């Protein structure tokens, strides 16, 4: 069965979690989140994942700086990026894994920014309600700020004399598009976010060339990021990452059958997993070729062993890079 919040319902009870940061080791795994540490049980979960440090607003390790924009209650993305840059100046030159969850553009959206020139309009004959219009405009302005400071952040990373690769993505769109959500045809679009994989100059990676060679990169899902990262870097892989690479070539993106009533979601979609092809169209896996069906079946067994099984794969080389 699927879980609406695996962080809270699954990970705290696991004896072993197959998180990607473990390839870097506990001491080199650092997490940052400019909010309360107990949200989604992150303080407990990150320990289980094998992070040695977790910096938040309420400690015991405190993230800094914590500047906010306008009247927003959330720490700005620029401040979060500054905390990462400050950390990179302090750690040694050995490889590190950074997990960063920002907060600037989180709900709610209450007209935080003065003199916001962005105006939202309906594309149908029905005008937007004032609350929806205001929320969309505030969110869009926050994203504009994020675009600017993200560009500056990457420029700063580009100046560092150490190889750095960034996997950047939004975990979900906000639920502010009430008018669009009334049309079931918008269900997929309302759950799609931008992402990118980028490396600085010191990494020696040609970003444009890597993007051109990338397999099925137009649409993806977070479970494939590790495989895509390895492809981007032309890096050695574990058997597990090689498996994900093969699956991603057949099924570019997937979404489990999760329906989170707590946050007001009614479908993603109800009762069935969602698969997309490389053009963002629904993929009917029941009509897929034999290799694709076998890979999906194998993936179910792998996930079962990770979550509810006896962790047989833990004591094999399946997760190791030799």
CORVENNOR-V975753 format. One record per residue. RES is the residue in three letters. SS is DSSP state (hx for helix, st for strand, lp for the rest). PHI is phi in degrees with one decimal (* if undefined). Layout:
((RES & SS & PHI) (RES & SS & PHI))
This chain:
((UNK & lp & *) (UNK & lp & -86.5) (UNK & lp & -118.2) (UNK & lp & -75.6) (UNK & lp & -145.2) (UNK & hx & -56.9) (UNK & hx & -53.7) (UNK & hx & -90.4) (UNK & hx & -93.9) (UNK & lp & -118.2) (UNK & hx & -57.8) (UNK & hx & -59.2) (UNK & hx & -99.0) (UNK & lp & -76.3) (UNK & lp & -83.4) (UNK & lp & -146.1) (UNK & lp & -120.3) (UNK & lp & -88.0) (UNK & lp & -83.5) (UNK & hx & -65.7) (UNK & hx & -61.2) (UNK & hx & -65.1) (UNK & hx & -66.9) (UNK & lp & -93.6) (UNK & lp & 95.3) (UNK & lp & -63.2) (UNK & lp & -64.9) (UNK & lp & -97.6) (UNK & st & -104.0) (UNK & st & -124.2) (UNK & st & -122.0) (UNK & st & -136.3) (UNK & st & -153.3) (UNK & lp & -78.7) (UNK & lp & -157.5) (UNK & lp & -72.1) (UNK & lp & -73.0) (UNK & lp & -89.0) (UNK & hx & -62.5) (UNK & hx & 55.0) (UNK & hx & 56.7) (UNK & hx & -60.0) (UNK & hx & -59.9) (UNK & hx & -80.4) (UNK & hx & -65.2) (UNK & hx & -65.5) (UNK & hx & -64.2) (UNK & hx & -64.0) (UNK & hx & -72.3) (UNK & lp & 97.8) (UNK & lp & -93.9) (UNK & lp & -84.9) (UNK & st & -135.7) (UNK & st & -140.4) (UNK & st & -96.6) (UNK & st & -140.7) (UNK & lp & -75.3) (UNK & lp & -109.7) (UNK & lp & 72.1) (UNK & lp & -71.2) (UNK & st & -96.4) (UNK & st & -102.0) (UNK & lp & -77.5) (UNK & lp & -154.9) (UNK & lp & -80.0) (UNK & lp & -131.8) (UNK & lp & -64.8) (UNK & st & -118.8) (UNK & lp & -103.0) (UNK & lp & 55.5) (UNK & lp & -102.8) (UNK & lp & -63.5) (UNK & lp & -83.3) (UNK & lp & -106.6) (UNK & st & -63.7) (UNK & lp & -70.3) (UNK & hx & -63.7) (UNK & hx & -60.1) (UNK & hx & -63.8) (UNK & hx & -62.8) (UNK & hx & -61.9) (UNK & hx & -62.1) (UNK & hx & -63.9) (UNK & hx & -69.1) (UNK & hx & -61.2) (UNK & hx & -63.8) (UNK & hx & -65.6) (UNK & hx & -63.1) (UNK & hx & -72.2) (UNK & hx & -94.7) (UNK & lp & -78.9) (UNK & lp & -74.4) (UNK & lp & -83.7) (UNK & lp & -70.2) (UNK & lp & -60.6) (UNK & lp & -131.7) (UNK & st & -117.6) (UNK & st & -113.1) (UNK & st & -108.6) (UNK & st & -126.2) (UNK & st & -118.4) (UNK & lp & -84.5) (UNK & lp & -132.0) (UNK & lp & -52.1) (UNK & lp & -101.8) (UNK & lp & -81.2) (UNK & lp & -63.8) (UNK & lp & -81.7) (UNK & lp & -124.7) (UNK & lp & -114.8) (UNK & lp & 52.0) (UNK & lp & -74.7) (UNK & lp & -109.9) (UNK & lp & -68.9) (UNK & lp & 55.5) (UNK & lp & -73.5) (UNK & lp & -84.1) (UNK & lp & -77.7) (UNK & lp & -124.7) (UNK & lp & -95.0) (UNK & lp & -134.7) (UNK & lp & -74.3) (UNK & lp & -97.4) (UNK & lp & -115.1) (UNK & lp & -78.9) (UNK & lp & -98.1) (UNK & lp & -64.2) (UNK & lp & -72.1) (UNK & lp & -67.6) (UNK & hx & -57.4) (UNK & hx & -66.6) (UNK & hx & -67.3) (UNK & hx & -61.0) (UNK & hx & -64.5) (UNK & hx & -64.2) (UNK & hx & -63.2) (UNK & hx & -65.0) (UNK & hx & -67.2) (UNK & hx & -62.2) (UNK & hx & -62.5) (UNK & hx & -66.8) (UNK & hx & -61.0) (UNK & hx & -67.0) (UNK & hx & -62.4) (UNK & hx & -60.8) (UNK & hx & -63.3) (UNK & hx & -55.6) (UNK & hx & -66.0) (UNK & hx & -75.9) (UNK & hx & -67.4) (UNK & hx & -59.1) (UNK & hx & -63.9) (UNK & hx & -61.3) (UNK & hx & -65.2) (UNK & hx & -64.0) (UNK & hx & -67.8) (UNK & hx & -64.0) (UNK & hx & -65.9) (UNK & lp & -85.6) (UNK & lp & -79.2) (UNK & lp & -92.1) (UNK & lp & -151.9) (UNK & lp & -66.9) (UNK & lp & -136.7) (UNK & st & -124.6) (UNK & st & -112.7) (UNK & st & -108.1) (UNK & st & -114.3) (UNK & st & -158.8) (UNK & lp & -95.6) (UNK & lp & -74.6) (UNK & lp & -169.4) (UNK & lp & -80.2) (UNK & lp & -74.3) (UNK & lp & -87.1) (UNK & lp & -102.3) (UNK & lp & -92.4) (UNK & hx & -65.8) (UNK & hx & -67.1) (UNK & hx & -65.9) (UNK & hx & -68.6) (UNK & lp & -70.6) (UNK & lp & -100.1) (UNK & hx & -58.9) (UNK & hx & -66.7) (UNK & hx & -94.2) (UNK & lp & -57.1) (UNK & lp & -67.8) (UNK & hx & -58.7) (UNK & hx & -77.8) (UNK & hx & -119.4) (UNK & lp & -103.6) (UNK & lp & -130.5) (UNK & lp & -74.8) (UNK & st & -152.5) (UNK & st & -155.7) (UNK & st & -120.7) (UNK & st & -140.3) (UNK & st & -123.4) (UNK & lp & -80.3) (UNK & hx & -61.4) (UNK & hx & -64.5) (UNK & hx & -75.3) (UNK & lp & 77.7) (UNK & lp & -94.0) (UNK & lp & -86.2) (UNK & hx & -60.7) (UNK & hx & -64.8) (UNK & hx & -67.8) (UNK & hx & -63.7) (UNK & hx & -65.9) (UNK & hx & -67.6) (UNK & hx & -84.8) (UNK & lp & -60.0) (UNK & lp & -90.9) (UNK & lp & 48.7) (UNK & lp & -94.9) (UNK & lp & -63.6) (UNK & lp & -131.8) (UNK & lp & -155.5) (UNK & lp & -138.8) (UNK & hx & -56.9) (UNK & hx & -64.4) (UNK & hx & -99.4) (UNK & hx & -59.7) (UNK & hx & -62.2) (UNK & hx & -65.0) (UNK & hx & -67.4) (UNK & hx & -62.1) (UNK & hx & -62.3) (UNK & hx & -65.8) (UNK & hx & -59.7) (UNK & hx & -91.8) (UNK & lp & 52.4) (UNK & lp & -96.2) (UNK & lp & -64.6) (UNK & lp & -131.0) (UNK & lp & -83.3) (UNK & hx & -56.8) (UNK & hx & -65.9) (UNK & hx & -65.3) (UNK & hx & -62.4) (UNK & hx & -63.5) (UNK & hx & -62.5) (UNK & hx & -62.5) (UNK & hx & -65.3) (UNK & hx & -68.2) (UNK & hx & -64.0) (UNK & hx & -66.9) (UNK & hx & -97.2) (UNK & lp & -129.3) (UNK & lp & -59.0) (UNK & st & -148.0) (UNK & st & -148.2) (UNK & st & -137.6) (UNK & lp & -70.3) (UNK & lp & -77.5) (UNK & lp & -105.0) (UNK & lp & -130.2) (UNK & lp & -98.1) (UNK & hx & -64.8) (UNK & hx & -59.5) (UNK & hx & -95.6) (UNK & lp & 83.7) (UNK & lp & -77.5) (UNK & lp & -109.4) (UNK & lp & -163.2) (UNK & lp & -145.1) (UNK & lp & -92.5) (UNK & lp & -62.6) (UNK & lp & 75.9) (UNK & lp & -148.6) (UNK & lp & -71.0) (UNK & st & -116.1) (UNK & st & -126.0) (UNK & st & -122.9) (UNK & lp & -89.1) (UNK & lp & -73.6) (UNK & lp & -109.5) (UNK & lp & 82.3) (UNK & lp & -91.7) (UNK & st & -57.6) (UNK & lp & -114.1) (UNK & lp & -86.2) (UNK & hx & -71.3) (UNK & hx & -67.7) (UNK & hx & -103.4) (UNK & lp & -74.5) (UNK & lp & -73.4) (UNK & hx & -61.0) (UNK & hx & -64.9) (UNK & hx & -63.3) (UNK & hx & -62.1) (UNK & hx & -67.1) (UNK & hx & -62.8) (UNK & hx & -65.4) (UNK & hx & -66.8) (UNK & hx & -63.1) (UNK & hx & -63.0) (UNK & hx & -61.2) (UNK & hx & -67.2) (UNK & hx & -62.6) (UNK & hx & -64.7) (UNK & hx & -63.9) (UNK & hx & -63.8) (UNK & hx & -66.8) (UNK & hx & -105.3) (UNK & lp & -113.8) (UNK & lp & -87.1) (UNK & lp & -99.7) (UNK & lp & 57.9) (UNK & hx & -59.4) (UNK & hx & -68.7) (UNK & hx & -59.1) (UNK & hx & -96.7) (UNK & lp & -118.5) (UNK & lp & -91.6) (UNK & lp & -59.1) (UNK & lp & -98.2) (UNK & lp & -93.5) (UNK & lp & -107.7) (UNK & lp & -97.0))
